[in-house]
Amino acid sequence: MNNSPKIIISGGGTGGHIFPAVAIANALKRLVPACEILFVGATGRMEMEKVPAAGYKIIGLNISGMQRGSIVKNLALPFKVIGSVRRAIQIINDFKPDAVVGVGGYASGPLLYAASLKGIPSLIQEQNSYAGVTNKWLGRKAAKICVAFDHMDQFFPADRILKTGNPVRQEVVDIKGKHHAGAELLKLDPLKKTIMVTGGSLGAGTLNKAIEKHLPEIIAQDVQVIWQTGKYYYKGIIERLGEDYHPNVRILEFLNKMDLAYAAADVIISRAGAGTIAELCLIAKPVILVPSPNVAEDHQTKNAMALVKNGAAILINDRTAEDTLVKEALALLNNKTQSEQLSANLAKMALPQADEIIAGEVLKLIE
Protein backbone atom coordinates (compact mmCIF):
# COMPACT_ATOMS: atom_id res chain seq x y z
CA MET A 1 0.00 0.00 0.00
CA ASN A 2 1.31 3.48 -0.82
CA ASN A 3 1.83 5.91 2.05
CA SER A 4 -0.84 8.36 0.91
CA PRO A 5 -3.82 6.31 -0.32
CA LYS A 6 -6.76 8.13 -1.88
CA ILE A 7 -10.27 7.22 -0.70
CA ILE A 8 -13.72 8.47 -1.72
CA ILE A 9 -16.53 8.22 0.83
CA SER A 10 -19.98 8.59 -0.68
CA GLY A 11 -23.53 8.97 0.63
CA GLY A 12 -25.51 11.06 3.07
CA GLY A 13 -28.99 12.56 3.14
CA THR A 14 -29.44 12.20 6.91
CA GLY A 15 -27.30 12.44 10.01
CA GLY A 16 -27.62 8.64 10.25
CA HIS A 17 -25.49 8.35 7.11
CA ILE A 18 -23.26 11.42 7.53
CA PHE A 19 -22.01 10.88 11.10
CA PRO A 20 -20.76 7.30 10.42
CA ALA A 21 -19.11 8.54 7.19
CA VAL A 22 -17.22 11.29 9.04
CA ALA A 23 -16.29 8.82 11.83
CA ILE A 24 -14.78 6.45 9.21
CA ALA A 25 -12.88 9.37 7.62
CA ASN A 26 -11.51 10.44 11.01
CA ALA A 27 -10.42 6.86 11.76
CA LEU A 28 -8.66 6.60 8.38
CA LYS A 29 -6.81 9.82 9.17
CA ARG A 30 -5.74 8.44 12.56
CA LEU A 31 -4.47 5.20 10.99
CA VAL A 32 -2.82 6.82 7.93
CA PRO A 33 -2.44 10.58 8.52
CA ALA A 34 -1.23 11.16 4.92
CA CYS A 35 -4.29 9.58 3.26
CA GLU A 36 -6.40 11.81 1.00
CA ILE A 37 -10.16 11.70 1.48
CA LEU A 38 -12.84 13.11 -0.80
CA PHE A 39 -16.57 12.97 -0.03
CA VAL A 40 -19.25 12.73 -2.73
CA GLY A 41 -22.79 13.67 -1.70
CA ALA A 42 -26.09 14.78 -3.20
CA THR A 43 -26.45 18.46 -4.09
CA GLY A 44 -28.75 20.33 -1.72
CA ARG A 45 -28.64 17.66 1.00
CA MET A 46 -27.38 17.90 4.57
CA GLU A 47 -23.92 16.45 3.80
CA MET A 48 -23.00 19.47 1.64
CA GLU A 49 -22.95 21.52 4.87
CA LYS A 50 -21.96 18.97 7.55
CA VAL A 51 -18.96 17.41 5.76
CA PRO A 52 -17.06 20.71 5.17
CA ALA A 53 -17.84 21.60 8.81
CA ALA A 54 -16.00 18.39 9.77
CA GLY A 55 -12.99 19.51 7.70
CA TYR A 56 -13.37 17.48 4.50
CA LYS A 57 -13.86 18.40 0.85
CA ILE A 58 -17.14 17.30 -0.77
CA ILE A 59 -18.44 17.27 -4.35
CA GLY A 60 -22.20 17.09 -5.02
CA LEU A 61 -24.06 14.93 -7.55
CA ASN A 62 -27.40 16.06 -8.95
CA ILE A 63 -29.30 13.01 -7.71
CA SER A 64 -32.48 12.43 -5.71
CA GLY A 65 -34.72 9.53 -4.74
CA MET A 66 -38.20 8.54 -5.85
CA GLN A 67 -40.76 11.24 -4.99
CA ARG A 68 -43.87 9.69 -3.49
CA GLY A 69 -47.03 10.97 -5.13
CA SER A 70 -45.31 12.98 -7.86
CA ILE A 71 -45.15 11.28 -11.27
CA VAL A 72 -43.84 14.48 -12.93
CA LYS A 73 -40.82 14.76 -10.60
CA ASN A 74 -40.02 11.04 -11.09
CA LEU A 75 -39.90 11.45 -14.89
CA ALA A 76 -36.58 13.26 -14.53
CA LEU A 77 -35.06 10.54 -12.32
CA PRO A 78 -33.55 8.28 -15.07
CA PHE A 79 -31.82 11.34 -16.59
CA LYS A 80 -30.50 12.36 -13.16
CA VAL A 81 -29.13 8.84 -12.58
CA ILE A 82 -27.37 8.73 -15.99
CA GLY A 83 -25.99 12.25 -15.44
CA SER A 84 -24.80 11.33 -11.93
CA VAL A 85 -23.02 8.18 -13.12
CA ARG A 86 -21.23 10.23 -15.80
CA ARG A 87 -20.24 12.86 -13.22
CA ALA A 88 -19.11 10.11 -10.82
CA ILE A 89 -16.86 8.60 -13.53
CA GLN A 90 -15.39 12.07 -14.12
CA ILE A 91 -14.74 12.51 -10.36
CA ILE A 92 -13.05 9.08 -10.22
CA ASN A 93 -10.90 9.89 -13.28
CA ASP A 94 -9.81 13.20 -11.71
CA PHE A 95 -9.22 12.00 -8.12
CA LYS A 96 -7.95 8.45 -8.96
CA PRO A 97 -9.08 6.76 -5.71
CA ASP A 98 -7.55 3.50 -4.48
CA ALA A 99 -10.86 2.49 -2.85
CA VAL A 100 -14.40 3.82 -2.39
CA VAL A 101 -16.76 3.57 0.58
CA GLY A 102 -20.57 3.78 0.37
CA VAL A 103 -22.53 4.67 3.51
CA GLY A 104 -26.03 4.77 1.98
CA GLY A 105 -28.01 7.72 0.66
CA TYR A 106 -28.68 8.90 -2.88
CA ALA A 107 -25.10 9.65 -3.96
CA SER A 108 -23.61 6.27 -3.02
CA GLY A 109 -25.44 4.46 -5.86
CA PRO A 110 -23.95 6.30 -8.87
CA LEU A 111 -20.50 6.62 -7.25
CA LEU A 112 -20.11 2.95 -6.31
CA TYR A 113 -21.53 1.83 -9.66
CA ALA A 114 -19.01 4.07 -11.45
CA ALA A 115 -16.22 2.63 -9.27
CA SER A 116 -17.24 -0.93 -10.24
CA LEU A 117 -17.04 0.04 -13.94
CA LYS A 118 -13.49 1.29 -13.33
CA GLY A 119 -12.44 -1.80 -11.34
CA ILE A 120 -11.92 0.12 -8.07
CA PRO A 121 -12.58 -1.94 -4.90
CA SER A 122 -15.54 -0.81 -2.79
CA LEU A 123 -16.77 -1.28 0.77
CA ILE A 124 -20.37 -0.75 1.89
CA GLN A 125 -21.29 0.28 5.41
CA GLU A 126 -24.91 -0.79 6.01
CA GLN A 127 -26.23 0.83 9.19
CA ASN A 128 -29.67 -0.78 9.42
CA SER A 129 -30.93 -4.28 10.20
CA TYR A 130 -32.87 -4.16 6.93
CA ALA A 131 -30.78 -3.23 3.89
CA GLY A 132 -32.07 -0.56 1.52
CA VAL A 133 -32.62 -1.19 -2.20
CA THR A 134 -29.46 0.67 -3.31
CA ASN A 135 -27.16 -1.15 -0.91
CA LYS A 136 -28.65 -4.57 -1.79
CA TRP A 137 -27.91 -3.87 -5.45
CA LEU A 138 -24.41 -2.47 -4.76
CA GLY A 139 -23.63 -5.39 -2.45
CA ARG A 140 -23.28 -7.73 -5.43
CA LYS A 141 -20.14 -5.87 -6.55
CA ALA A 142 -18.72 -4.77 -3.17
CA ALA A 143 -15.55 -6.44 -1.89
CA LYS A 144 -16.66 -6.06 1.74
CA ILE A 145 -19.96 -5.24 3.47
CA CYS A 146 -19.70 -3.98 7.06
CA VAL A 147 -22.91 -4.46 9.05
CA ALA A 148 -24.25 -3.73 12.54
CA PHE A 149 -26.83 -6.51 12.97
CA ASP A 150 -27.04 -10.29 12.66
CA HIS A 151 -28.75 -12.22 9.81
CA MET A 152 -27.65 -9.79 7.08
CA ASP A 153 -26.89 -12.69 4.73
CA GLN A 154 -30.51 -12.41 3.60
CA PHE A 155 -29.40 -9.24 1.75
CA PHE A 156 -25.70 -9.74 0.99
CA PRO A 157 -23.25 -12.52 0.03
CA ALA A 158 -22.35 -14.18 3.37
CA ASP A 159 -18.63 -14.51 2.58
CA ARG A 160 -18.23 -10.74 2.24
CA ILE A 161 -20.10 -9.67 5.39
CA LEU A 162 -18.26 -8.44 8.47
CA LYS A 163 -20.17 -7.48 11.62
CA THR A 164 -18.43 -4.33 12.85
CA GLY A 165 -21.24 -2.28 14.38
CA ASN A 166 -22.00 1.31 13.42
CA PRO A 167 -19.39 4.04 13.87
CA VAL A 168 -20.46 6.59 16.47
CA ARG A 169 -19.24 10.02 17.49
CA GLN A 170 -16.90 9.10 20.37
CA GLU A 171 -17.42 12.44 22.13
CA VAL A 172 -21.16 11.69 22.39
CA VAL A 173 -20.82 8.30 24.14
CA ASP A 174 -18.08 9.32 26.56
CA ILE A 175 -20.38 9.80 29.57
CA LYS A 176 -18.39 8.25 32.43
CA GLY A 177 -18.37 10.41 35.55
CA LYS A 178 -20.39 13.19 33.90
CA HIS A 179 -23.77 12.79 35.68
CA HIS A 180 -23.36 15.82 37.95
CA ALA A 181 -21.83 17.95 35.17
CA GLY A 182 -24.80 17.09 32.93
CA ALA A 183 -27.33 18.01 35.61
CA GLU A 184 -25.47 21.26 36.30
CA LEU A 185 -25.35 22.26 32.62
CA LEU A 186 -29.08 21.59 32.22
CA LYS A 187 -29.90 23.26 35.56
CA LEU A 188 -31.40 20.07 36.98
CA ASP A 189 -31.20 18.37 40.39
CA PRO A 190 -28.66 15.50 40.11
CA LEU A 191 -30.53 13.55 42.81
CA LYS A 192 -33.92 13.55 41.07
CA LYS A 193 -34.94 10.89 38.54
CA THR A 194 -34.67 12.17 34.96
CA ILE A 195 -36.18 11.15 31.60
CA MET A 196 -34.43 12.24 28.40
CA VAL A 197 -36.52 12.54 25.21
CA THR A 198 -34.86 12.87 21.80
CA GLY A 199 -36.44 12.66 18.38
CA GLY A 200 -33.34 13.59 16.38
CA SER A 201 -32.29 16.98 14.98
CA LEU A 202 -35.65 17.63 13.27
CA GLY A 203 -37.62 16.23 16.19
CA ALA A 204 -40.46 13.71 16.33
CA GLY A 205 -44.08 14.88 16.44
CA THR A 206 -45.35 11.79 18.27
CA LEU A 207 -42.78 12.03 21.07
CA ASN A 208 -43.45 15.74 21.51
CA LYS A 209 -47.24 15.25 21.65
CA ALA A 210 -46.86 12.45 24.21
CA ILE A 211 -44.64 14.52 26.51
CA GLU A 212 -46.72 17.71 26.22
CA LYS A 213 -49.97 15.84 26.92
CA HIS A 214 -48.63 14.09 30.03
CA LEU A 215 -46.41 16.76 31.61
CA PRO A 216 -48.73 17.06 34.66
CA GLU A 217 -48.21 13.34 35.48
CA ILE A 218 -44.43 13.67 35.13
CA ILE A 219 -44.37 16.73 37.42
CA ALA A 220 -46.73 15.05 39.92
CA GLN A 221 -44.11 12.30 40.41
CA ASP A 222 -41.34 14.94 40.82
CA VAL A 223 -39.52 13.53 37.78
CA GLN A 224 -37.31 15.75 35.59
CA VAL A 225 -37.39 15.87 31.76
CA ILE A 226 -34.64 16.74 29.28
CA TRP A 227 -36.88 17.35 26.27
CA GLN A 228 -35.20 17.86 22.92
CA THR A 229 -38.06 18.96 20.67
CA GLY A 230 -36.17 19.32 17.38
CA LYS A 231 -35.96 22.42 15.20
CA TYR A 232 -39.34 21.89 13.51
CA TYR A 233 -41.45 21.80 16.72
CA TYR A 234 -39.58 24.00 19.19
CA LYS A 235 -41.22 27.37 18.45
CA GLY A 236 -44.79 26.02 18.75
CA ILE A 237 -44.09 24.23 22.02
CA ILE A 238 -42.44 27.31 23.56
CA GLU A 239 -45.36 29.49 22.44
CA ARG A 240 -47.80 27.13 24.18
CA LEU A 241 -45.82 26.37 27.35
CA GLY A 242 -43.34 29.23 27.75
CA GLU A 243 -39.58 28.78 28.17
CA ASP A 244 -39.73 28.37 31.96
CA TYR A 245 -42.71 26.03 32.14
CA HIS A 246 -41.52 24.24 35.29
CA PRO A 247 -38.15 23.82 37.11
CA ASN A 248 -38.28 20.05 36.40
CA VAL A 249 -38.75 20.49 32.64
CA ARG A 250 -35.92 21.54 30.35
CA ILE A 251 -37.22 22.26 26.81
CA LEU A 252 -34.47 22.47 24.17
CA GLU A 253 -34.51 22.78 20.39
CA PHE A 254 -31.24 20.88 20.05
CA LEU A 255 -28.77 19.22 22.41
CA ASN A 256 -25.26 20.50 21.70
CA LYS A 257 -23.69 18.53 24.54
CA MET A 258 -25.33 15.16 23.91
CA ASP A 259 -22.84 13.34 26.19
CA LEU A 260 -23.89 15.46 29.19
CA ALA A 261 -27.60 14.96 28.45
CA TYR A 262 -27.11 11.18 28.21
CA ALA A 263 -25.08 11.26 31.44
CA ALA A 264 -27.78 13.16 33.33
CA ALA A 265 -30.60 10.80 32.25
CA ASP A 266 -31.92 7.71 34.04
CA VAL A 267 -34.25 6.59 31.22
CA ILE A 268 -33.99 7.54 27.54
CA ILE A 269 -36.88 7.79 25.06
CA SER A 270 -35.79 7.82 21.43
CA ARG A 271 -36.53 7.01 17.80
CA ALA A 272 -34.78 3.90 16.49
CA GLY A 273 -32.36 5.12 13.84
CA ALA A 274 -29.34 2.82 13.46
CA GLY A 275 -26.80 5.46 14.55
CA THR A 276 -28.80 6.32 17.66
CA ILE A 277 -29.10 2.63 18.56
CA ALA A 278 -25.31 2.23 18.24
CA GLU A 279 -24.87 5.13 20.69
CA LEU A 280 -27.49 3.78 23.11
CA CYS A 281 -25.79 0.35 23.25
CA LEU A 282 -22.50 2.00 24.27
CA ILE A 283 -24.25 4.28 26.81
CA ALA A 284 -26.20 1.29 28.20
CA LYS A 285 -28.99 3.18 29.99
CA PRO A 286 -32.59 1.86 30.02
CA VAL A 287 -34.25 2.86 26.77
CA ILE A 288 -37.73 3.03 25.28
CA LEU A 289 -37.76 3.06 21.47
CA VAL A 290 -40.59 4.53 19.39
CA PRO A 291 -39.71 3.66 15.77
CA SER A 292 -40.56 6.27 13.16
CA PRO A 293 -43.25 5.03 10.74
CA ASN A 294 -42.03 7.48 8.06
CA VAL A 295 -38.87 5.66 6.93
CA ALA A 296 -38.22 3.35 3.99
CA GLU A 297 -39.10 -0.33 4.51
CA ASP A 298 -40.03 0.42 8.16
CA HIS A 299 -36.37 -0.22 9.03
CA GLN A 300 -36.57 1.56 12.41
CA THR A 301 -39.02 -1.08 13.69
CA LYS A 302 -36.66 -3.80 12.49
CA ASN A 303 -33.71 -2.04 14.18
CA ALA A 304 -35.68 -1.79 17.44
CA MET A 305 -36.78 -5.44 17.31
CA ALA A 306 -33.12 -6.54 17.16
CA LEU A 307 -32.78 -5.01 20.67
CA VAL A 308 -36.18 -6.08 21.99
CA LYS A 309 -35.48 -9.74 21.08
CA ASN A 310 -32.39 -9.57 23.30
CA GLY A 311 -34.25 -7.97 26.22
CA ALA A 312 -32.27 -4.77 25.66
CA ALA A 313 -35.08 -2.24 25.01
CA ILE A 314 -38.81 -1.57 25.32
CA LEU A 315 -40.67 -0.86 22.08
CA ILE A 316 -43.73 1.39 21.92
CA ASN A 317 -45.67 1.63 18.66
CA ASP A 318 -45.90 5.14 17.18
CA ARG A 319 -49.71 4.81 16.92
CA THR A 320 -50.18 4.22 20.65
CA ALA A 321 -47.27 6.31 21.98
CA GLU A 322 -49.25 9.48 22.63
CA ASP A 323 -51.29 7.68 25.28
CA THR A 324 -48.90 5.00 26.61
CA LEU A 325 -45.32 6.33 26.32
CA VAL A 326 -45.12 8.48 29.46
CA LYS A 327 -46.91 5.88 31.61
CA GLU A 328 -44.37 3.25 30.45
CA ALA A 329 -41.41 5.59 31.09
CA LEU A 330 -42.55 6.42 34.63
CA ALA A 331 -43.11 2.72 35.39
CA LEU A 332 -39.59 1.91 34.12
CA LEU A 333 -38.06 4.69 36.24
CA ASN A 334 -39.63 3.09 39.30
CA ASN A 335 -38.63 -0.48 38.40
CA LYS A 336 -34.98 -0.88 39.45
CA THR A 337 -34.76 -4.58 38.48
CA GLN A 338 -36.10 -4.04 34.95
CA SER A 339 -33.88 -0.97 34.47
CA GLU A 340 -30.76 -2.88 35.49
CA GLN A 341 -31.66 -5.84 33.24
CA LEU A 342 -32.23 -3.61 30.20
CA SER A 343 -28.92 -1.81 30.81
CA ALA A 344 -26.98 -5.07 31.17
CA ASN A 345 -28.49 -6.57 27.98
CA LEU A 346 -27.91 -3.33 26.05
CA ALA A 347 -24.23 -3.26 27.08
CA LYS A 348 -23.81 -6.83 25.72
CA MET A 349 -24.89 -5.57 22.27
CA ALA A 350 -22.36 -2.72 22.14
CA LEU A 351 -19.77 -2.87 19.35
CA PRO A 352 -17.08 -0.27 20.14
CA GLN A 353 -14.28 0.80 17.77
CA ALA A 354 -16.46 0.21 14.68
CA ASP A 355 -14.90 3.24 12.98
CA GLU A 356 -11.34 1.90 13.24
CA ILE A 357 -12.31 -1.65 12.28
CA ILE A 358 -14.07 -0.36 9.12
CA ALA A 359 -11.15 1.97 8.31
CA GLY A 360 -8.81 -1.02 8.65
CA GLU A 361 -10.96 -3.00 6.19
CA VAL A 362 -10.82 -0.12 3.69
CA LEU A 363 -7.02 -0.07 3.93
CA LYS A 364 -6.90 -3.86 3.43
CA LEU A 365 -8.74 -3.42 0.09
CA ILE A 366 -5.91 -1.16 -1.07
CA GLU A 367 -3.16 -3.60 -0.08
N, C-alpha and C positions, 0 to 999 in steps of 0.2 A: 504493500500500500504506500502511495506517495505521502509526503509529510503534510501536504495541504490539500486534502480531498475536497471536491466540490459536491454539495448536496442540495437538491431542491426539496422543499417541504411544501405540499400542496393541500388545500382544503380550507374549511372555515364555515362561515355562515352564522354560527352561534358560539358562545363562550365554551360550550361543551366540546367543540372541535378545536378552537383557537388555543385555549389554555394548555391542552396536552401537546399541541404542535410546538408552542413556545418552550414548554418544559423539555421536549426532546431536543430542540435546538440548543438550549442552555446546557444540556447534558453532553451533547456532541462537542460543544465549545470547551467544556471542562476536560473531556477525554483527549481531544485534539485541538488545542487552542488556535492552531493555524488553519483549521478547516474553514472553507467559504460556504456560507449558507444563503440561499435565496428562497424566499417564499413566493408562491403563486396562489392568488386568491380570486374571488369573484368581484368584479367592479361594483362599487356601491354597497358592499356588504361590510359587516363589522370588522373583519380582518384587515381591511385597508387602513383602519385607524389604529387598531390594537397592536398589530405587528410592528409598525414603525415605533410605536410608544415603547415596545420591548427592546428596541435597538436593532431591528433587522430590516433589510430592504425587501419590498414586496412589489410584484407586478400583477396587475389585474387582468382577468379574462372576462369578456362580455358574455357571460353565461348565467342562466337562471334555471329554476326547476319548472315542473308542470304547474300551471296556475289552475287551481280548482275553480270550476264554474266560469272559465273564460276561454272559449274556443278561439277567439280572435288572437289573444295573446299567445296561445299555444301554437298557432300557425307559424310563428317566427322561430320556434324552438329548434327545428332541424337545421335551419340556417345558422343559428347561434352556435350549435354544437359543431358544425363543420368549420365555421370561422374560428371557434376556440381551439379546435384540434390543430388547425393551420398555425395559429398564433403560438400554441404550445410547442409545436415542432420548431418554430423560429426561435423561441426562448431557449430550447434545448440546444439548438445549433450555436447560439450565441454564447451561452453559459458553459456548455460542455460538462454537464454533471457526471460524476462517477456513480451516483445512485440517486433514486428519488423515493420520497416517502409520501404516502397518501393518508390523510387523517379523517377523510369523509367531508362531505359538503360538495357544492356544485363544481368547484374548480378541479377537484381531484380526478374526476372522470376523464376529461380531455387530456390533462397533463400525464396521467399514468398510461393512458392509451397511446399517446404520442411517444412516451418513453419505451413502451413495448415494441413499437414500430422501429425504433432506433437501436433496439437490443440493449437498453440500459436496465440494470437490475432494479426491481422495486420492492418496497416493503409497505404493507398496509397495516395501519393501527385501527382496529375496530373496537370502538368504545362500548357498544351496547351488547346485550345478551341476544339480540335479534338483529342480524346483519341487514343493512339497507340494500336496495336494488343495485346501486352503483358498486358498492364494495363486493357484493356477491359476484358480479360480472368481472370486476377487476381481479378478484381473487384467483381466477383461472390462470392468469399470467404472472401473478406476484411470486417472488422467490420466497418470501416469508410473510406470514400473517400473524401479528401480535394481538392477542385477545385478552379480555378481562374476566370472562365467564367460562364455565364448563359447557360441554356438549356443542361446541361451535363447528364440529365436523359435519353437522347437517347443512352448513352453508359453504364450507371451504374444504379443500383437500387436506385430510388429516395429517399427512406427512410434512406439511408446511406450516402447521399451526404451532404457536408457542404461547403458553399462558403467562403473561407478564404482569397483568393488571393495567390500570389506567394511570398515566403520569398525572401527578397532582402538583399544585403550587406548594412547595415545601413550607414557605412562610405561613401558609394558611393552617396547616395541620400541626404546627409546632406550638402546642398549647400547654405543655408541662409547666406546672408552677405559676400559671398565669390567671388563676381563678379570681384572686383579689384584685389584680390589675384590671381585669376585664370588667368586674363590678364597679370599680372606681371610675374607669373611663365612661361607662354607661350610666353613671350616677345611680347605681343600684345597691341594695343591701347584700353583702356577700353571704350573709347567714340565712337569707330567705330563699325558698325554692323558686327556680326560674325556668320558664319555657321560652325557647327561641323559635321564632317562626320565620322561615325564609322561602320565598317563591322564586328566587333567581333575580337577576338584574332588572327584568321588566316587571317582575311581580307575578302573583297568581291570584286571580279574582276570587276563586273558591276559598282559598286560605284566608284572604282578607275579610270576606263576608262572614266566615265562621268565627273569626276572632272578634270582629266588631259586634256581631250579634250576641256573643256570650261573654263580653267583658265584665258585666256585673257578677257573673258566677266566679270568674277568675279572681276578681278583687275581693269577693266575699270570703274566699279561702286564703287571702293574704299571699297570693302567688304573684310573682313578677313576670312581665313579658318583655322580651326583646323582639320587637315586631318590625321586620324589614318588609315594607309594603311594595317596594319596586317603584320605578320612576313613573309608570303609567297611572298608578292609583293614589300616590302619595297626597297630591293636592286636594283631591276630593275627600279623603279621610280626615286630613287636617282641618278642612273647612267645616266638616260635620262635628269633629270631636275637640278641635283646638290642640295646640302643640303641647300644652301641659294638662292633659286630660286627667291624669292621676299619677302620684309619685311611683306607683308600682308598674306603670306602663311606659315603655320607651318606644315611641313611634319614629322610625327612620326610613328615609327613601332608599338608602343604600348603606351597606356596612363596609366601610373602608378597612377596618381592622377586624377581619373575619376571625382571625385566630383568637382575639380577645373575647369576641361574642361567643364563639364555641366554648371557650374556657369558662365563661361565666354561666353557661347553661347547664341545667340538670336533665332536661328532656328537649329534644330537637324535633320540630315538625318541618317537613321539607317535601318538595317535589322529588321525582326519582330519576333525574338525569344521571347518566353514567358517571360523569365527572364528580358530581355531588356525592354519589354513592361511594366512589373511591375515597373521597375525603372522609366521609362518615365512618367507613371501616377503620381508617387510621386513627380517627378521634375516639371511636369506641364509646360513645355515649348513647343512652337509650333513644331510639328514633321511631317516629311515626311517619310513614311515607304515604303521600297522596299523589299517585301518578297523574300526570297531565293527560287528559283525553285528546288533546289537540296535536299529537305528534304522529309521525308516519309509523304505520304498522303497530301502533299502540306499544312501542318498545319500552316506554317507562313502566308499564304494568309488568312486562316480562322482566325488566331489570329488578323491580321491587320483589317479584316472586322468587328470584334467585336468593334473596336474603330471607324472605319469609319461610321458605322451605327449610332453611338452616336455623330457624328460631332466632334470627338476628334482627328482625324488625317487625313492626305492626303495620299492616296495610289498611288504609281506609279508602273506600271508593269515592271518587270525585263527586258522584251524584248524591251521596249521603253525608258528605263531609260537613256541610253547613250545619247540620243538626247534631252529628255525633262526634266530630273531631275534638272539640274542647272537653267534652265529658270523658273521652278516652284518654286525653292527655293528663287531665287532673287525676284520673284513676291510676295511671302509670306513675305519676309523681309520688303518689301515696303507697305504691306497692314496691317496697325495697327489693324483695326477692325477684320479682319479674324484671325490674330495672337492671339488677346485677346480672341476671341470666342473659338478657338481651345484649348488654355490654360485652360480656365474655364471648358470646357467639359471634358478635360483630368483629371483635378483635381477631378471632380465628380466620376471618375472611380477608383480612388486610393483606395487601401485596405491596410492600414498600419498595423503593428503588426502581420502580417501573421505568422511569425516564432513562436511567443509566443502562438498564438491561436492554431496552429498545435501541438506544444509541449504539451500544455494543454490537447489536445484530446488524444495524445499518453499516457499521464499519467492517463487519465480517463479509458483507456482500461485496465490498470494494476490494478486499484482499483476493 
